[in-house]
Amino acid sequence: MPAEPDAWSRWLLERRDAGDARQREVTLEHLAPIRNRILHYAGPLEGLTLLDVGSGDGLVGLEALERVGARGSVIFSEISAPLLEQSRSAVAARGLLDRARFVTTRAEDLAEIGARSIDVATTRSVLIYVADKARALAELHRVLRPGGRISLFEPINRLTFPEPTDRFWGYEVGPVSDLADKVKATFDELEDPAAAAMLDFDDRDLARLAEGAGFERVHLECHIDVEPGSLARSISYEAMLDTSPNPLAPTVREAIAAALTEPERARFLSHLEKSVVEGRPIRRSAVAYLVALKHG
């Protein structure tokens, strides 16, 4: 019997892209270079055992399966049972179940993964949701074999939030910035309290935590970009309203409904629609890639 949807699976499979197939394609086109860089930094994978923590819908793990080859294996580790089912189905469709394992577990408690049993561990946007990041990194260190390595990607939201008052999701909202401020405040109010973990660290903290967990040769790259947002430009106005920024947050439409009166909504949405249709958003992003070794 299929597992009931949870916040994580609902977001990845529906709310992230507003249930819009075209928008999902655009998102995956955006994520593919990130996945490829994670695996590039992971190094040669042929014949190795790779653990993908927070495997989601299989973005990293499915590509890793091809790279480890017939003598290697990939462990998909995920808190969401529906997402693990999704990954299992995708692996089965590729005829590669013999080199995959699926584990329901949290990043900060990898008890089902044996100590010194993993060659490479990866994450993509996982630690950002974990309150006890030190424990999660300690668990990654524990499961790695001597000489093993981690390759992590994490957004550094502290460096890009809050958004300028004349922008909402990158779009210009100067004439209705007072209303935009109300909606932004409502996002904060409606978010799950666990979302605080998304803003409690920066790139320096991440490097320090990795070193504190016992990793050596820690290398971190932080990329900060402020540029015209091609990803945002591709989204339709209606899809944008039904999009949620993360699994712990409301959609734009839900936040607007909760924040504004009917006349305020009409005024705000009229201006926002014009900005989205004109398609001149500014994308602000800050991300970190971290690679480190366990002493061998």
Secondary structure as GFF3:
##gff-version 3
##sequence-region A 1 296
A	DSSP	alpha_helix	7	10	.	.	.	ID=ss1
A	DSSP	pi_helix	11	15	.	.	.	ID=ss2
A	DSSP	alpha_helix	21	42	.	.	.	ID=ss3
A	DSSP	beta_strand	49	53	.	.	.	ID=ss4
A	DSSP	alpha_helix	59	68	.	.	.	ID=ss5
A	DSSP	beta_strand	73	78	.	.	.	ID=ss6
A	DSSP	alpha_helix	81	93	.	.	.	ID=ss7
A	DSSP	three_ten_helix	97	99	.	.	.	ID=ss8
A	DSSP	beta_strand	100	104	.	.	.	ID=ss9
A	DSSP	beta_strand	118	124	.	.	.	ID=ss10
A	DSSP	three_ten_helix	127	129	.	.	.	ID=ss11
A	DSSP	alpha_helix	133	143	.	.	.	ID=ss12
A	DSSP	beta_strand	144	155	.	.	.	ID=ss13
A	DSSP	three_ten_helix	157	159	.	.	.	ID=ss14
A	DSSP	beta_strand	167	168	.	.	.	ID=ss15
A	DSSP	beta_strand	171	172	.	.	.	ID=ss16
A	DSSP	three_ten_helix	174	176	.	.	.	ID=ss17
A	DSSP	alpha_helix	177	190	.	.	.	ID=ss18
A	DSSP	three_ten_helix	193	199	.	.	.	ID=ss19
A	DSSP	alpha_helix	203	212	.	.	.	ID=ss20
A	DSSP	beta_strand	215	228	.	.	.	ID=ss21
A	DSSP	alpha_helix	230	233	.	.	.	ID=ss22
A	DSSP	alpha_helix	237	241	.	.	.	ID=ss23
A	DSSP	alpha_helix	252	259	.	.	.	ID=ss24
A	DSSP	alpha_helix	262	278	.	.	.	ID=ss25
A	DSSP	beta_strand	282	294	.	.	.	ID=ss26
###
